[in-house]
């Protein structure tokens, strides 16, 4: 069972808790990072907004060294939509400033990549 944790910075200031562990059930939607991801020059905001530890993972960008792009771990994504910028009815949220993250139905992801193990 996952737990929310609170960590501290070097100055001892408490940071918000993040969920650690495996989900119990599948979310209806998963976050997918598109090719327009720039990795925010090494400081990806999607990692900041994501409430799940180790869900948004940086991977080296082979075409833009030394930068990285983000990959979403589909087994950790809870479908919370905190990483995206476009909300319902065109509202703007705090997520990806490049609109490089979209939400797709979990069933659509599974059709393309295989069923997620639960």
PyMOL commands that set and color helices and strands:
alter all, ss='L'
color gray80, all
select helices_A, chain A and resi 39-42+45-49+88-90+106-113
alter helices_A, ss='H'
color red, helices_A
select strands_A, chain A and resi 3-5+18-20+29-33+56-60+68-72+101-105
alter strands_A, ss='S'
color yellow, strands_A
deselect
rebuild
show_as cartoon
